[in-house]
Amino acid sequence: MREYFPEGTAGKPFEASPELWEDFEGCKLAAISNAEAADNLNNAAMSGNKGDVFEALKQTASTCSGCHKVYRLN
């Protein structure tokens, strides 16, 4: 994760919020949740089951927005 948010990227013009630095472990856990959701979405897509794809897409979108609400300025 640190390669995505190197030192000095807090604040403008970057999009990382100060909360990212205050709760870096939480941010890492959120990234893991997003990666797991993306894997589930990939598996659902490979299955061809539209219902599973829709549910996995909702899960993935939720992990994206949940992280951005806390750790992103914009």
C-alpha positions as CSV (number, residue, x, y, z in Angstrom):
1,M,0.0,0.0,0.0
2,R,2.8,2.5,0.7
3,E,3.8,2.5,-3.0
4,Y,0.3,4.0,-3.7
5,F,0.6,6.6,-0.9
6,P,4.3,7.6,-0.5
7,E,5.3,10.1,2.1
8,G,4.3,13.6,1.2
9,T,1.1,12.7,-0.6
10,A,-1.3,13.9,2.2
11,G,-3.3,16.8,1.0
12,K,-3.5,18.7,-2.3
13,P,-2.9,18.1,-5.1
14,F,-3.1,14.5,-4.0
15,E,-6.4,12.9,-3.1
16,A,-5.4,11.0,0.1
17,S,-7.0,12.4,3.2
18,P,-5.1,12.8,6.5
19,E,-7.3,10.0,7.8
20,L,-5.3,7.6,5.6
21,W,-2.1,8.4,7.6
22,E,-3.9,8.3,11.0
23,D,-5.4,4.9,10.2
24,F,-3.0,3.3,7.8
25,E,-3.8,-0.2,9.1
26,G,-7.5,0.3,8.5
27,C,-6.7,1.5,5.0
28,K,-4.7,-1.6,4.3
29,L,-7.6,-3.8,5.6
30,A,-10.0,-1.9,3.3
31,A,-7.7,-2.6,0.3
32,I,-7.7,-6.3,1.2
33,S,-11.5,-6.3,1.3
34,N,-11.5,-4.6,-2.1
35,A,-9.1,-7.1,-3.6
36,E,-11.2,-10.0,-2.2
37,A,-14.4,-8.5,-3.6
38,A,-12.7,-8.0,-7.0
39,D,-11.7,-11.7,-7.0
40,N,-15.3,-12.7,-6.2
41,L,-16.5,-10.5,-9.1
42,N,-14.0,-12.2,-11.4
43,N,-15.2,-15.6,-10.3
44,A,-18.8,-14.7,-10.7
45,A,-18.1,-13.3,-14.2
46,M,-16.4,-16.6,-15.1
47,S,-19.4,-18.5,-13.9
48,G,-21.7,-16.7,-16.2
49,N,-24.4,-16.4,-13.5
50,K,-25.9,-13.0,-13.9
51,G,-27.3,-12.9,-10.4
52,D,-23.9,-13.8,-8.9
53,V,-22.3,-11.1,-11.1
54,F,-24.7,-8.5,-9.9
55,E,-24.2,-9.3,-6.3
56,A,-20.4,-9.4,-6.6
57,L,-20.5,-6.1,-8.5
58,K,-22.5,-4.5,-5.6
59,Q,-20.0,-5.9,-3.1
60,T,-17.0,-4.6,-5.1
61,A,-18.6,-1.1,-5.5
62,S,-19.3,-1.0,-1.8
63,T,-15.7,-1.7,-0.9
64,C,-14.6,1.1,-3.3
65,S,-17.0,3.7,-2.0
66,G,-16.5,2.8,1.6
67,C,-12.7,3.3,1.4
68,H,-13.0,6.5,-0.7
69,K,-15.4,8.0,1.8
70,V,-12.9,7.7,4.6
71,Y,-9.4,7.8,2.9
72,R,-9.9,10.1,0.0
73,L,-10.4,13.9,-0.1
74,N,-12.7,14.1,-3.2
